[in-house]
Amino acid sequence: MIGINSIAVYLPTESIDNVEQGAAFGETEDFIRRKIGATKLTRKAETQETSDLAVAAVEALTASSGLRADQIDALVVVTQNPDGSGLPHTAAIVQSKLGLNENVAAFDVSLGCSGFVYGLSILKGLMRETGLENGVLITADPYSKVLDPEDRVTSLLFGDAATATWLSADAAWQIGKPLLATDGSGADNLRVCGGRLEMNGRQVFNFAALRVPPQINALLQAENLDPEDIDVYCIHQGSAAIVDAVSRRFRTVKDRFILDMDETGNTVSSTVPILLSRFMDKPGVSRILISGFGVGLSWASSILTKRT
């Protein structure tokens, strides 16, 4: 079975003080901490492109795991803010910058906050069908490229980051069958228009609060599991308020829903793998539920199980 071996994270060295930024919008520190959940927002350097973040994440992965760059035979980049205009695809640029072999299967997946969960299944299926041995799933979606600094709704939320996840056979963590969903009728609630990100915060919040818990429940039922059978819930860190709204639907295990975005903010498709990198090796953690949701509107959930 193809699963997850290791995850590495790249966080830019620059950041914004979100408490100060919030004050400029008339928001209190209490609001920033309790509702937004991030006192710092990571920011890529002006000279960094999406591919640079992706390369840094892969280099962190090869430095911290047993994977060598010349062993990578599949490279998938999840992003909706690619290099340039998106042509060529960012995965090809990453392949060149890393100096990978030409026989690497490399392509982009245009998904936002649900992208990591979708990407795991896409890459797992590709590897299973083609016999590829070492796949790397990259998430890199720097929203700073499309943020309007004068827009209170979006500028207080989003940070930049990238992650790289190594998939191979006989890995430590097995990837369960996902539940995937889309509601394009809500597309206008989170979109880029005229080169700037626009978000209807109330509608996105309602979407997450109403659609995600039923999907999580459906996944648990499909796997014949109770909420208590999950050790950790790593859901998309849209905001502290959203994580709280989803977790309140699972009162007996509410404390197992992780909120850990204070130093980064909402890093889009990178939020879930960032959480996983921090909790997969924790003692006593053998089953993790992951869920990503947002732009599209799109939502996806799956369960990761540690091999015994």
C-alpha positions in Angstrom: 0.0 0.0 0.0 1.3 3.5 -0.9 1.3 5.9 1.9 3.1 8.8 3.6 6.7 8.4 4.6 7.6 12.0 5.6 6.6 15.6 5.4 8.8 18.7 5.4 7.7 22.3 5.7 9.2 25.5 4.4 8.2 28.8 6.1 9.6 32.1 4.7 11.7 34.0 7.1 9.7 37.2 6.7 6.4 37.8 8.5 3.8 40.5 9.3 2.8 41.4 12.9 -0.9 40.6 12.6 -1.7 42.3 15.9 -0.3 45.6 14.6 -2.0 45.1 11.2 -5.3 44.3 13.0 -5.0 47.5 15.1 -4.7 49.5 11.8 -8.1 48.1 10.8 -9.5 48.9 14.3 -9.4 45.3 15.6 -8.3 44.4 19.1 -5.6 41.9 20.0 -8.3 39.7 21.6 -10.1 39.5 18.2 -7.0 38.6 16.4 -6.2 35.8 18.8 -9.7 34.4 19.3 -11.3 34.8 15.9 -8.4 34.9 13.4 -6.0 32.7 15.3 -2.7 34.2 14.0 -0.6 36.9 15.5 2.0 36.5 12.7 1.5 35.9 9.0 4.4 34.5 7.1 5.4 36.3 3.8 7.6 35.2 1.0 10.2 37.6 -0.2 9.4 39.9 -3.1 11.9 38.0 -5.3 10.5 34.5 -4.4 8.2 32.8 -6.8 5.9 29.9 -6.1 8.4 27.5 -7.5 11.1 28.8 -5.1 8.9 28.0 -2.1 8.3 24.5 -3.6 12.0 23.9 -4.2 12.8 24.9 -0.6 10.2 22.5 0.7 11.6 19.6 -1.4 15.1 20.4 -0.3 14.0 20.3 3.3 12.4 16.9 2.7 15.5 15.4 1.1 17.6 16.8 3.9 15.4 15.4 6.7 14.4 12.0 5.3 16.0 9.1 3.4 14.8 10.3 0.1 17.3 11.4 -2.6 16.4 13.8 -5.3 17.4 11.3 -8.0 14.8 8.8 -6.6 11.8 11.1 -7.2 9.8 9.8 -10.1 6.5 11.8 -9.6 6.1 15.4 -8.6 2.8 17.1 -8.1 2.4 20.7 -7.2 -0.9 21.9 -5.6 -1.3 25.6 -6.3 -3.7 28.2 -7.7 -1.0 30.9 -7.6 1.6 29.4 -10.0 4.7 31.0 -11.4 3.9 33.7 -14.0 0.7 33.2 -15.8 0.6 29.5 -15.0 2.1 28.4 -18.4 4.3 26.4 -18.2 3.1 24.5 -15.2 5.0 25.2 -12.0 5.9 21.5 -11.5 8.0 21.6 -14.6 9.8 24.7 -13.3 10.4 22.9 -10.0 11.7 19.8 -11.8 14.2 22.0 -13.6 15.3 23.9 -10.6 15.9 20.7 -8.6 17.7 19.1 -11.5 15.5 16.0 -11.4 15.6 13.3 -14.0 13.6 13.9 -17.2 11.6 10.7 -16.6 9.7 12.4 -13.7 6.0 12.7 -14.1 5.4 16.3 -13.1 2.1 18.3 -13.2 0.0 20.9 -11.2 -3.3 20.5 -9.5 -5.4 23.6 -9.4 -7.1 23.3 -6.0 -7.0 25.5 -2.9 -7.6 24.5 0.7 -8.9 21.0 -0.1 -5.9 20.4 -2.3 -3.7 18.3 0.0 -6.4 15.7 0.6 -7.3 15.6 -3.1 -3.6 15.6 -4.0 -2.8 12.6 -1.8 -5.4 10.5 -3.6 -4.4 11.7 -7.1 -0.7 10.9 -6.5 -1.5 7.6 -4.7 -3.7 6.5 -7.6 -1.1 7.5 -10.2 1.7 5.7 -8.5 -0.4 2.6 -8.0 -1.4 2.4 -11.7 2.0 3.2 -13.1 4.4 1.6 -10.7 6.2 4.8 -9.8 8.0 4.3 -6.6 8.7 7.7 -5.0 6.2 10.5 -5.3 6.4 14.0 -3.8 3.3 16.1 -3.2 4.0 19.8 -2.9 1.6 22.4 -1.6 2.6 26.0 -2.4 -0.1 28.7 -2.7 1.3 32.1 -1.7 -1.8 34.3 -1.4 0.4 37.3 -0.8 0.6 37.5 -4.6 -3.1 38.3 -4.8 -3.9 40.0 -1.5 -5.1 43.6 -1.3 -3.4 45.0 1.8 -6.4 47.4 2.2 -8.9 44.6 2.4 -9.5 43.8 6.1 -11.3 40.5 5.3 -8.4 38.8 3.6 -5.2 40.6 4.7 -5.7 39.5 8.3 -5.9 35.8 7.4 -3.4 34.5 4.9 0.2 33.5 5.2 2.7 32.0 2.8 4.2 28.5 3.2 5.1 25.3 1.2 5.2 21.7 2.2 6.6 18.5 0.5 5.2 15.0 1.3 7.0 11.8 0.3 4.7 8.9 -0.8 6.0 5.4 -1.4 5.0 1.8 -0.8 5.2 0.3 2.7 5.2 3.7 4.2 4.6 4.5 7.9 1.2 6.1 7.3 -1.5 4.5 5.1 -4.0 6.8 3.2 -7.6 5.9 3.5 -10.3 6.3 0.9 -11.4 10.0 0.8 -14.7 11.7 0.5 -14.6 14.5 -2.0 -17.2 17.2 -2.7 -17.7 20.3 -4.7 -20.3 23.1 -4.8 -19.4 25.5 -7.7 -22.5 27.6 -7.0 -20.5 29.1 -4.1 -17.6 30.0 -6.3 -18.1 33.8 -6.1 -17.7 33.6 -2.3 -13.9 33.2 -2.7 -12.3 34.2 -5.9 -9.6 36.3 -7.6 -11.0 39.2 -9.6 -8.9 41.7 -11.4 -5.8 40.2 -9.8 -7.1 40.6 -6.2 -8.5 38.1 -3.8 -12.2 38.6 -2.8 -13.9 36.7 0.0 -17.3 36.8 1.5 -16.2 35.8 5.0 -19.7 35.1 6.4 -20.6 32.8 3.5 -17.3 30.9 3.7 -17.7 30.5 7.4 -21.2 29.2 7.0 -20.1 26.8 4.3 -17.4 25.3 6.5 -19.7 25.1 9.6 -22.5 23.4 7.7 -20.8 21.2 5.1 -17.6 19.9 6.8 -19.0 18.2 9.9 -21.5 16.0 7.9 -18.7 14.9 5.6 -16.5 14.0 8.6 -19.4 12.0 10.1 -20.1 10.3 6.8 -16.4 9.3 6.6 -16.4 7.9 10.1 -19.5 5.9 9.4 -18.1 4.6 6.1 -15.1 3.3 8.1 -17.2 2.0 11.0 -15.4 4.3 13.4 -16.6 6.5 16.3 -15.3 10.0 16.8 -13.4 8.7 19.8 -11.4 6.3 17.5 -9.6 9.2 16.0 -6.6 10.4 17.9 -6.1 13.8 16.2 -8.3 15.8 13.9 -6.1 17.9 11.5 -8.5 20.1 9.7 -7.9 23.2 7.5 -6.8 26.2 9.5 -9.1 28.6 7.9 -9.3 30.7 11.1 -9.7 30.1 14.8 -13.4 30.7 14.5 -13.8 28.2 11.7 -11.9 25.5 13.6 -14.0 26.1 16.6 -17.3 26.0 14.7 -16.4 22.6 13.2 -15.1 21.1 16.4 -18.1 22.2 18.4 -20.1 19.6 16.3 -18.0 16.9 17.9 -18.3 17.8 21.6 -16.9 14.5 23.0 -13.6 14.9 21.1 -13.5 18.7 20.6 -10.1 18.9 22.3 -8.7 16.6 19.6 -9.3 19.2 16.9 -5.9 21.0 16.5 -5.7 24.8 16.2 -2.1 25.7 15.4 -1.8 28.7 13.1 -0.6 31.4 15.4 2.8 31.8 13.7 1.7 31.3 10.1 -1.9 32.2 9.5 -4.1 30.4 6.9 -1.5 28.9 4.4 -4.2 27.5 2.2 -3.4 23.9 1.0 -0.4 23.8 3.3 -2.3 24.0 6.6 -3.1 20.3 6.9 0.4 19.0 6.0 1.9 21.6 8.4 -0.3 20.1 11.2 0.6 16.6 10.2 4.3 17.4 10.3 3.9 18.4 13.9 1.6 15.6 15.1 2.3 12.4 13.1 5.2 11.4 15.4 3.5 12.2 18.6 3.4 9.2 21.0 0.0 7.6 21.1 -1.1 9.0 17.7 -2.0 6.2 15.3 -5.1 7.4 13.5 -5.6 11.0 12.1 -8.5 12.5 10.3 -7.7 15.2 7.8 -10.1 17.6 6.2 -9.5 20.5 3.8 -12.2 22.9 2.6 -12.5 26.3 0.9 -12.2 27.8 -2.6 -14.3 26.1 -5.2 -16.3 25.6 -3.0 -14.6 22.3 -2.4 -14.1 20.0 0.6 -12.4 16.7 1.1 -11.7 14.4 4.1 -9.7 11.2 4.6 -8.2 9.1 7.4 -4.5 8.3 7.9 -3.6 5.1 9.8 -0.2 4.3 11.2 1.2 0.9 10.3 1.7 -1.4 13.2 
